[in-house]
Amino acid sequence: MKLFRKILNKAFDSHVLPPITAALILAMLFTALLAAGCGKKDGTTTLNMSEDAANKVYVAPGKYDEFYSFISGGFSGQLAVYGLPSGRLFRVIPVFSVDPEKGWGYTEETKPMLMTSQGFIPWDDAHHTELSMTDGVPDGRWIFLNGNNTPRLARIDLKTFRTAEILEIPNSAGNHSSPFITENSEYVVCGTRFSIPIKELDVPIDSYKEKFNGTISFVKINPQSGNMNVDFQILTPPFDYDLSHAGKGPSHDWFFFSCYNTEEAYTLLEVNASQKDKDFIMAVNWKKAEEYLKQGKATDKESEYYHNVYDDGTHSAKSEILKTVKMLDPKDCPGMIYYIPCPKSPHGADVDPSGEYIIGGGKLATVIPVFSFSKMLKAIEDKQFDGDVAGIPVIKYEAALHGEVQKPGLGPLHTEFDDKGFAYTSMFVSSEVVKWDIKKLEVVDRAPSFYSVGHIMIPGGDSKKPWGKYLVVMNKITKDRFLPTGPELTQSAQLYDISGEKMKLLLDFPTIGEPHYAQGIPAEMLVKNSVKIFKLDENKHPYAIKSVNDARVERKGNEVHVYIGMVRSHFTPDNIEGVKVGDKVFFHVTNMEQDWDIPHGFAVKGNNTSEMLIMPGETQTITWEPQTATVYPFYCTDFCSALHQEMQGYIRVQPKDSNAQIKFQTGTK
Amino acid sequence: MKKITRITILVCSLAMIAAYFTPIWSIDLEAPQYPEGLGMKIWINKITGDLNTINGLNHYIGMKKIEPDSIKELTIMPFILASLILFGIITGFLGRKKILGVFVVVFLIAGIAGGVDFYMWEYDYGHDLDPTAAIIVPGMSYQPPLFGSEQLLNFVAHSYPDTGGWIVIGTGILMVLVFIYELKFNKKEQNKNVQYEHAKA
């Protein structure tokens, strides 16, 4: 003890020890803090990667994916087809945007598809996809896609994976809550994200509250042909109708739309449309609307809009211009529309597989409200209203509420469902997907997304019978997830296995455009129907040739019509003379092959339009206006055979005032 | 005072000059969608880092913009630190225990005042929210921690001293330690000095 004290005293006597001790203490503190600081980086983003993820997404060479997924191409205006679980891109179907690769919007046959009341429009912003349904389950016949900017609705035929029809939506702007569909594909809806002046067109912007309206269009689908027509429109208060879903089962007759900007702001919406704690889910009884329509309650509203249909028989599109539309005013139609308060600026309006629960995704809300369809009906019956908006009754929030999911995450956007009673909601702000029990309203699992998930998709996940095996998450931000490609990075989706209790991230895969919304369907439902070739003897194109003997060149004034046949590996004719500067040349090119996967391409030097890709049995036309007298080569652009490089021809153009005579041949006589 | 004490005081005071060239405090924000990190560094006279991004994010929940030009502390702090450094140098040269005592007290007051001021700024920043903000989470405030880490909505905020801050804090702690040392364990020397003076007398 004495010794110890001696040492201690000696230590304290020392000149150097105290500063050293202090420095040591400091160093320890510093190290501890640094260690704490470094430890912070993992934790929140640690992945529970399943060991067999690679196996689960691996589709062996020559094997097929289990599901097709159709992911909207966002601002590309197109629709992309991927396989699940591989995430492989199979095809980009041109819909609203021109595609020079395929000649879409450049050939005479496809140009009418992009015609609108505003003229030819080469682009749109495509947000949502919806498969046609029978008995509330995707039937694999068609898929619908909305055009947001110039309001349009497209139908894509899943036999050909081509756009079959585009319908312009009159009295609309920002066609966002579209193209959601009823259980038996009775109607596809189109709702306005932007309200606009409808009764009078030229009004001051600040007359928004008085002069602006939204509309909800009910587009009737012909059950055989799939052809679309605007059956009726409903005039609504000037809110922003964001998303929607049809009821199913017990709620079959109803359609539910989320709406924000019930503040009716027309400037700085970011702030001014985020003020109310609750906006609305709008419930529309479309059966009732049909009754009112039959009773003649609708007025005829004059408005010009285009209806473009592609015919696989003539391989051509035709536009018809429509002039009026039936418009229902809720004021004349009691019991047709109700508003249900929904926290806050809701995005998704999603109906569970039973048709009983309606989930609002309030993107600024801190809970997920779940409404009960039966309680909603009861509330209507008991008149449990909280006043009205422009004559439309507002149902009391609690009266229609099944319950709220507490603390789900931040920024709930969109909910899909599996077949085991669980809902999956995307959380944009907290960048995750939460899985929750619909009946108990309890969160059971959460998985991070990389990064900032928008919509999510489970094949059949908005139908009566979800195939609850995979979940696709469509992200808004990718940052460091892929090799960098300059400031503009790839867009991406992620695949999760949801067959077990916990969601497991399996795969990141790049996508085109901004992937907004998707649909998925078991591959076997489509594979068997997929068209392999067009039958040449059923080709009703007016400029088709069925035999090379019909190949010819005809002059009509300053138009030169060239009827070309293509068979591996030559054009008939491949030497053409007699065209003059100032002529407009129409190349009507028929692919005469009848073999699977033998498309031919066609391009002529200096053409200021595009190439054409022509499928077996198909005829397509491109125009060409040569400016200089010389000989121009044309050739096949799609590698078709061993002699593809030999598949070429020449067309001679002579001066405007020359006495050029039409001549054509293949091979020397 | 012992020579080593005086040298420590001088060295530490001069070391604090480094705080003019290194950040004092850093606030880091961590969220899954910011794998590259997001943060700001508070210097003696400026704030650097992802201010624009942070301001952009914070406007959703109605937090005020961080505008370095309007933070008066950034203009005052260089002078306060300069005063402390000067005071430290004087203390080191004079080598008087009483002056060291005053220096330690002034240093601590300055440190505590700085901490309180920072806390108050953070409090105001995290609580004084625009009532018209797009996202309002009932009962939620967004005050970053003074020291440590905290979950704020989807972000984890980490607030720790940076290099300059550590030097100043280290100096503060060392000053307290050398003062205690002088006070408690250097009585002998004091007595020696007294005796020496007596002897001279």
Contacts between the chains, C-beta under 8 A, distances in Angstrom:
chain1	res1	chain2	res2	distance
A	12	B	185	4.5
A	13	B	185	7.4
A	13	B	188	7.6
A	15	B	2	5.7
A	15	B	3	7.4
A	15	B	4	4.7
A	16	B	4	6.0
A	18	B	177	6.1
A	18	B	178	6.6
A	18	B	181	4.1
A	18	B	185	7.4
A	19	B	4	6.4
A	19	B	5	8.0
A	19	B	8	5.0
A	19	B	174	6.8
A	19	B	177	7.4
A	19	B	178	6.7
A	21	B	177	7.4
A	22	B	173	6.5
A	22	B	174	5.0
A	22	B	177	4.1
A	22	B	178	7.4
A	23	B	174	7.6
A	25	B	173	7.4
A	26	B	170	5.1
A	26	B	173	6.2
A	26	B	174	7.5
A	30	B	166	6.5
A	33	B	160	6.2
A	36	B	149	7.8
A	37	B	158	6.7
A	37	B	160	5.9
A	40	B	28	7.9
A	40	B	30	6.5
A	40	B	149	6.0
A	40	B	156	6.8
A	40	B	158	5.6
A	41	B	30	7.3
A	44	B	30	6.7
A	44	B	31	7.8
A	44	B	32	6.5
A	44	B	156	6.4
A	45	B	32	5.3
A	45	B	35	7.4
A	270	B	134	6.3
A	271	B	132	5.4
A	271	B	133	7.7
A	271	B	134	6.7
A	272	B	132	8.0
A	274	B	132	7.6
A	274	B	133	7.3
A	274	B	134	3.7
A	274	B	135	7.6
A	275	B	132	6.1
A	345	B	134	7.7
A	364	B	134	5.5
A	364	B	135	4.8
A	364	B	136	7.8
A	366	B	137	5.1
A	366	B	138	7.0
A	410	B	135	7.9
A	410	B	153	5.8
A	410	B	154	5.3
A	411	B	135	8.0
A	429	B	135	7.7
A	429	B	153	7.2
A	429	B	154	5.5
A	430	B	32	8.0
A	430	B	153	7.4
A	430	B	154	4.1
A	431	B	31	7.1
A	431	B	32	4.6
A	431	B	33	4.9
A	431	B	154	6.9
A	432	B	32	7.5
A	448	B	32	5.0
A	449	B	32	7.6
A	450	B	32	6.7
A	450	B	33	7.7
A	450	B	35	7.9
A	451	B	32	5.9
A	451	B	33	3.5
A	451	B	35	7.6
A	452	B	33	4.9
A	477	B	33	5.6
A	479	B	33	7.2
A	479	B	35	5.7
A	479	B	36	6.9
A	480	B	35	4.9
A	480	B	36	6.7
